[in-house]
Amino acid sequence: MSKSYDAIIIGAGIIGACVGFELAKRGQRVLNLDRLSGAGLGSTAGSCAVIRLYYSTPDGVAMAREGYYYWLDWPRYLGVVDPTGMVKYINTGAMVLKTEKNKYLRNVKAALEELHVVYEELDADGIRRLMPIVDTRRFGPPVLPDDPRFGQSSGEAIAGALYIPESGLISDPKQSVHNVQVAAEQAGGEYRFNSEVADILQKDGRCAGVRLADGTEIEAPVVVNVAGPHSYQINRMAGVLDGMNIKTRPLKQEVCHVPAPDGFDYDHLGIIISDGDVGCYSRPEVGNHILIGSEDPECDTLDYVDDPDTYDTNFSSQWTTQVMRESQRIPGLRIPNQPSGVVDLYDASDDWIPIYDKSDLPGFYMAVGTSGNQYKNAPVVGRLMAELIAACESGHDHDRDPISFTMHYTKRPCDIGFFSRRREINTDSSFSVIG
């Protein structure tokens, strides 16, 4: 064995980095491994880094609210200044449009009110006052471009929207991971790149470390799978899939990067828009551009991939479909001749809710199914996983008696059992994300 640690974290995206940081702060000897050449180069680099508080349950709002405060307090949370630059939270505000599918946001309003999150309720006139360039007619439910109904309005106004001013984005998601890496290394953590995990070592019925593709073996009684789109492969190596009722799969996603309509300063006046009526979300991008992602309406075919190392990284017709859908809401949106944006993979669970849990192999833990929906929660997840590991390694039976901890800023309990690998599919999930 080349070296031993208290814990090995497989993955150096924003979730893996925060897990490693929290364990290192507790005095653990921690190693973050990543198959890429640096931190934050996987799915995190392709993230839209949206910080939003609107969820349909109080627990969802509570975790997002907790994460929001970490980003506001980012330098103090890390306790160190990254000499290559610190990311900043940019407040844009967010507008969520009401649809029949989202129950006209009744549950969202109730959840926001329980957490005392301020929102404004808008009718069509209010939407136009907030964003004068938008078309407030109803176009949904979303259909494919070859459907005669595509682009056709019913003539009726959209049912309304909620505006949540405390919403925004992080300036550079990849750099945010480097910020955490610097903090973790100051706390004693280590990083090792260009290191592909080939096997999970076991000894005496429990996890014992990892074997890398080059044959190097590294000992650790705790291994945490935070491998993003490769999480399924790592779980298979560990032999823990049979004990999971919820599993993960890599899902191809395309995010469009297009110029904003002429004559409108989207850099300063643009906001995050979640629009289930046209099946897209969008946010401002530097240079008076707009990023457009899909909210995965029912008419679309989700493009799951078998091998995250060999998928098609080219844009598809989905790119044009998303821009055309957004142009229904934002007239004057231009469709460039050459697609621009991001093609990447999500690590998506069966119900789009992450898995933060132990496994049937003692010492092997997982923080998976996070892509697209958990960037904002990464600092909270780091704390959550540290609490879970500490309790389980001390003999607590988390499957029988789920662990809960009190979140730092909101002082609310967080039930880790909600994220169990053994849960039934959550039918209240939106089965989509804003990534």
C-alpha positions in Angstrom: 0.0 0.0 0.0 1.4 3.4 -1.0 -0.3 5.5 1.7 -3.3 5.4 4.1 -5.9 8.0 4.9 -8.9 8.3 7.2 -11.2 8.9 4.2 -11.0 8.9 0.4 -13.4 11.1 -1.6 -13.9 9.9 -5.1 -14.6 13.1 -7.0 -13.4 16.7 -6.9 -16.5 18.6 -8.1 -18.2 21.0 -5.8 -20.0 18.3 -3.7 -16.9 16.2 -3.3 -14.7 19.2 -2.5 -17.1 20.3 0.3 -17.3 16.8 1.7 -13.5 16.6 1.9 -13.3 20.1 3.4 -15.8 19.3 6.2 -14.0 16.0 7.0 -10.6 17.7 7.0 -11.9 20.4 9.4 -12.7 17.6 11.8 -9.1 16.5 11.8 -9.5 13.6 9.3 -6.7 12.7 7.0 -8.6 13.1 3.7 -7.7 12.5 0.1 -9.9 13.7 -2.8 -9.3 11.7 -6.0 -10.4 12.8 -9.5 -9.9 11.2 -12.9 -9.6 14.6 -14.5 -6.6 17.0 -14.4 -8.0 19.5 -11.8 -10.8 20.3 -9.4 -14.3 21.2 -10.7 -13.6 20.1 -14.3 -16.5 17.7 -14.6 -20.2 18.4 -14.3 -19.6 21.3 -11.9 -17.8 23.2 -14.7 -20.9 22.9 -16.9 -23.3 24.0 -14.1 -25.4 27.1 -14.5 -24.6 27.6 -10.8 -28.1 28.9 -10.0 -28.9 29.8 -6.4 -32.6 29.5 -5.9 -35.0 29.1 -2.9 -38.2 28.0 -4.5 -39.2 24.4 -3.8 -42.5 22.8 -3.2 -41.7 21.5 0.3 -40.5 23.3 3.4 -37.6 20.8 3.7 -36.4 21.7 0.1 -36.7 25.4 0.8 -34.9 25.0 4.2 -31.8 23.3 2.6 -31.6 25.8 -0.2 -32.0 28.7 2.3 -29.2 27.2 4.4 -27.0 26.9 1.3 -27.8 30.4 0.3 -26.3 31.8 3.5 -23.1 29.8 3.0 -22.6 31.5 -0.4 -23.3 34.9 1.1 -20.8 34.2 3.8 -18.4 32.4 1.4 -14.9 33.8 2.6 -15.8 33.3 6.2 -17.1 29.8 5.6 -13.8 28.8 3.9 -11.7 30.7 6.4 -9.1 31.4 3.7 -8.6 33.5 0.6 -7.8 31.7 -2.7 -4.9 33.7 -4.2 -6.3 32.8 -7.7 -9.5 34.6 -7.0 -12.7 34.2 -4.9 -16.1 33.6 -6.5 -18.9 36.0 -5.8 -22.7 35.5 -5.5 -24.5 37.7 -8.0 -28.1 38.5 -7.0 -30.5 38.6 -10.0 -33.8 37.7 -8.6 -35.9 34.8 -10.0 -39.4 34.6 -11.6 -41.3 31.3 -11.5 -44.3 31.1 -13.8 -47.5 29.4 -12.7 -48.8 26.4 -14.6 -51.4 23.7 -14.0 -48.5 21.2 -13.7 -46.9 23.1 -10.8 -50.3 23.5 -9.2 -50.0 27.2 -9.8 -47.3 27.3 -7.1 -49.6 26.8 -4.2 -47.2 24.5 -2.5 -44.2 26.7 -3.3 -45.9 29.7 -1.7 -46.7 27.7 1.4 -43.1 26.5 1.7 -41.6 29.9 1.1 -43.9 31.4 3.8 -43.0 28.8 6.3 -39.3 29.7 5.9 -40.1 33.5 5.8 -38.7 33.8 2.3 -40.0 37.0 0.8 -41.8 36.8 -2.6 -44.0 38.9 -4.7 -47.0 37.6 -6.5 -47.4 38.8 -10.1 -50.2 38.9 -12.6 -49.5 39.3 -16.3 -49.2 43.1 -15.9 -46.8 42.6 -13.0 -44.7 40.2 -15.1 -44.4 42.9 -17.9 -43.4 45.5 -15.4 -40.7 43.3 -14.1 -39.5 42.1 -17.5 -41.0 44.3 -20.2 -39.6 42.2 -23.1 -41.5 39.1 -22.3 -44.7 37.8 -23.9 -47.2 37.0 -21.2 -49.4 34.7 -23.3 -49.8 31.0 -22.5 -48.1 28.6 -24.8 -48.1 25.3 -22.9 -48.1 22.5 -22.3 -44.8 22.2 -24.2 -44.7 20.2 -27.4 -42.1 19.3 -30.0 -41.4 21.6 -33.0 -43.1 19.2 -35.4 -46.4 19.5 -33.5 -48.8 22.0 -35.1 -49.4 23.5 -31.7 -45.7 24.5 -31.3 -45.4 28.3 -31.0 -49.1 28.7 -31.0 -50.6 30.7 -28.1 -54.1 30.0 -26.7 -54.5 33.7 -26.5 -54.9 33.6 -22.8 -52.5 35.3 -20.4 -50.2 33.1 -18.3 -51.7 32.5 -14.9 -49.1 34.6 -13.1 -45.8 34.2 -11.4 -43.9 34.5 -8.2 -40.9 36.8 -8.0 -38.3 35.8 -5.4 -35.7 38.6 -5.1 -33.2 36.5 -3.1 -32.0 34.4 -6.0 -29.0 34.5 -8.2 -25.9 32.7 -9.4 -22.3 32.1 -8.6 -19.8 33.9 -10.9 -17.6 30.9 -11.8 -18.7 27.4 -10.7 -15.3 25.8 -11.6 -13.4 28.4 -9.6 -15.7 27.9 -6.6 -14.3 24.3 -6.4 -10.8 25.6 -6.4 -11.7 28.0 -3.6 -12.8 24.9 -1.5 -9.7 23.0 -2.5 -7.5 25.7 -1.2 -9.4 25.8 2.1 -9.4 22.0 2.4 -5.6 21.8 1.8 -5.1 24.5 4.5 -7.0 22.2 6.8 -4.8 19.3 6.0 -6.7 17.7 3.1 -5.0 16.4 -0.1 -5.9 16.2 -3.7 -4.7 13.8 -6.4 -5.7 14.3 -10.0 -5.5 12.1 -13.2 -6.3 9.2 -10.9 -9.0 6.8 -12.1 -10.5 4.4 -9.6 -10.5 0.8 -10.9 -11.8 -1.0 -7.8 -13.0 -0.6 -4.3 -10.9 -2.6 -1.8 -12.5 -4.7 0.9 -11.2 -6.4 4.0 -12.9 -8.3 6.7 -16.4 -7.4 5.3 -15.9 -3.7 5.1 -14.4 -1.0 2.8 -10.6 -0.8 2.9 -9.7 1.7 0.2 -9.3 1.9 -3.5 -7.2 0.6 -6.4 -6.3 3.0 -9.1 -6.1 2.2 -12.8 -2.3 2.3 -12.6 -2.4 -0.4 -9.9 -1.7 1.9 -7.0 -3.6 0.9 -3.9 -4.6 3.4 -1.2 -5.9 2.4 2.2 -8.8 4.1 4.0 -11.6 2.7 6.2 -14.0 5.2 4.7 -14.6 5.8 0.9 -17.2 8.3 -0.3 -18.6 8.0 -3.8 -19.0 11.5 -5.2 -18.2 10.6 -8.8 -20.9 12.4 -10.6 -21.9 10.7 -13.8 -19.5 7.8 -13.0 -21.3 7.2 -9.6 -23.2 4.1 -11.0 -19.9 2.5 -12.1 -18.3 3.1 -8.7 -21.3 1.7 -6.8 -21.1 -1.4 -9.1 -17.4 -1.8 -8.2 -18.3 -1.7 -4.5 -21.0 -4.3 -5.0 -23.7 -2.2 -3.4 -26.3 -1.8 -6.2 -28.5 -4.7 -4.9 -29.1 -2.8 -1.7 -30.3 0.4 -3.4 -34.0 1.0 -4.3 -33.0 4.3 -5.9 -30.2 4.3 -8.5 -28.4 6.8 -10.7 -27.8 7.1 -14.4 -25.8 9.6 -16.6 -28.1 11.9 -18.5 -27.0 14.1 -21.4 -28.0 17.7 -21.1 -27.6 20.7 -23.4 -27.5 24.3 -22.3 -27.8 27.1 -24.9 -25.8 30.3 -25.0 -27.5 32.9 -27.1 -27.4 36.7 -27.4 -30.1 38.7 -25.7 -32.6 40.6 -27.8 -31.3 43.9 -29.1 -32.1 47.0 -27.1 -32.4 45.3 -23.7 -29.6 45.2 -21.1 -29.9 41.6 -20.0 -26.6 41.9 -18.0 -28.3 44.3 -15.5 -32.0 43.8 -16.0 -32.2 40.1 -16.8 -33.4 37.6 -14.1 -33.6 33.9 -13.6 -36.8 32.6 -15.2 -38.3 29.2 -14.5 -41.0 28.7 -17.2 -42.8 25.4 -17.2 -45.2 26.8 -19.7 -42.5 26.7 -22.4 -40.4 24.0 -20.7 -37.3 26.1 -20.2 -35.3 27.9 -17.5 -32.9 30.8 -18.3 -30.6 33.1 -16.6 -28.4 36.1 -17.6 -24.9 35.4 -18.9 -21.9 37.8 -19.1 -21.8 39.8 -22.4 -25.6 40.5 -22.6 -26.3 36.8 -23.3 -28.8 34.3 -22.0 -28.2 30.7 -20.9 -31.2 28.4 -21.6 -31.7 25.0 -20.2 -34.5 22.5 -20.3 -37.0 21.7 -17.6 -37.5 18.3 -19.3 -41.1 18.5 -20.3 -43.0 15.2 -20.8 -42.9 15.5 -24.6 -39.1 15.3 -24.7 -37.1 12.1 -24.7 -34.4 12.0 -22.0 -31.0 11.0 -23.4 -29.5 8.6 -20.8 -26.1 7.2 -21.8 -24.6 3.8 -21.1 -21.0 4.9 -20.8 -20.1 8.4 -19.5 -16.8 8.2 -21.3 -18.1 7.6 -24.8 -21.3 9.7 -25.2 -21.9 12.1 -28.1 -20.6 15.5 -27.0 -22.1 17.4 -30.0 -25.2 19.6 -29.9 -28.4 17.9 -31.2 -31.8 19.2 -32.4 -32.6 19.7 -28.7 -30.4 22.8 -28.7 -32.6 24.4 -31.4 -35.8 23.2 -29.7 -34.8 24.9 -26.4 -34.0 28.2 -28.0 -37.2 28.2 -30.0 -39.2 27.4 -26.9 -37.5 30.3 -25.0 -38.2 32.6 -28.0 -41.9 32.2 -27.4 -41.5 33.9 -24.0 -38.8 36.3 -25.2 -39.7 37.6 -28.7 -36.7 38.9 -30.6 -34.4 36.2 -29.3 -32.0 35.3 -32.1 -31.1 31.8 -33.1 -27.4 31.8 -34.1 -26.3 29.7 -37.1 -23.7 27.9 -34.9 -24.9 26.4 -31.6 -23.0 27.6 -28.5 -23.2 26.5 -24.9 -22.5 23.4 -22.9 -23.0 19.7 -23.6 -22.4 17.7 -20.4 -23.8 14.9 -18.2 -26.0 15.0 -15.1 -25.8 12.3 -12.5 -29.6 11.8 -12.2 -31.4 9.6 -9.7 -34.6 7.8 -10.5 -36.7 10.5 -8.8 -34.2 13.4 -9.4 -33.6 13.6 -5.6 -30.1 13.0 -4.5 -28.8 10.0 -2.5 -26.8 11.0 0.6 -26.4 7.7 2.5 -24.3 4.8 3.7 -24.3 1.6 1.8 -24.6 -2.1 2.5 -20.8 -2.2 2.5 -19.6 -0.8 5.9 -17.4 2.2 5.4 -18.6 3.0 1.8 -20.8 6.1 1.5 -22.4 7.9 -1.4 -23.4 11.5 -2.3 -24.8 10.8 -5.8 -27.6 11.8 -8.1 -26.7 15.5 -7.4 -26.1 17.0 -10.9 -28.3 19.9 -11.9 -30.0 20.4 -8.6 -27.5 20.4 -5.7 -24.8 22.9 -6.6 -26.4 25.5 -4.4 -26.5 23.0 -1.5 -22.9 21.8 -1.7 -21.7 23.4 1.6 -24.7 21.9 3.4 -24.1 18.5 1.9 -20.5 18.6 3.1 -21.7 19.1 6.6 -24.5 16.5 6.1 -22.1 13.8 4.9 -19.6 14.5 7.7 -22.4 14.1 10.3 -23.5 10.9 8.6 -20.1 9.4 8.5 -19.2 10.3 12.1 -22.4 8.7 13.4 -22.2 5.5 11.3 -18.5 5.0 12.0 -19.4 5.3 15.7 -21.8 2.4 15.4 -25.1 4.2 14.8 -27.6 2.2 12.6 -28.7 4.9 10.2 -31.0 2.5 8.3 -33.0 1.7 11.4 -32.8 5.2 13.1 -32.1 7.9 10.5 -29.7 10.6 11.6 -30.8 14.2 11.9 -28.7 17.3 12.5 -29.4 21.0 13.1 -28.4 23.2 10.3 -26.1 26.1 11.2 -27.9 29.2 9.8 -31.6 28.2 9.7 -31.5 26.2 13.0 -33.8 23.7 11.4 -33.4 19.9 11.6 -32.2 18.1 8.5 -33.4 14.5 8.3 -30.7 12.7 6.3 -33.1 9.7 6.0 -35.0 11.6 3.4 -32.1 11.0 1.0 -32.0 7.2 1.7 -30.9 4.8 -1.0 -33.8 2.6 0.2 -36.6 5.1 -0.2 -39.5 4.7 -2.6 -39.6 6.9 -5.6 -40.8 10.3 -4.4 -44.0 11.0 -6.5 -44.0 14.6 -5.3 -40.7 15.3 -7.1 -40.9 17.6 -10.1 -38.7 15.1 -12.0 -36.7 18.0 -13.4 -34.1 20.4 -12.3 -32.7 23.9 -12.9 -29.1 23.1 -13.5 
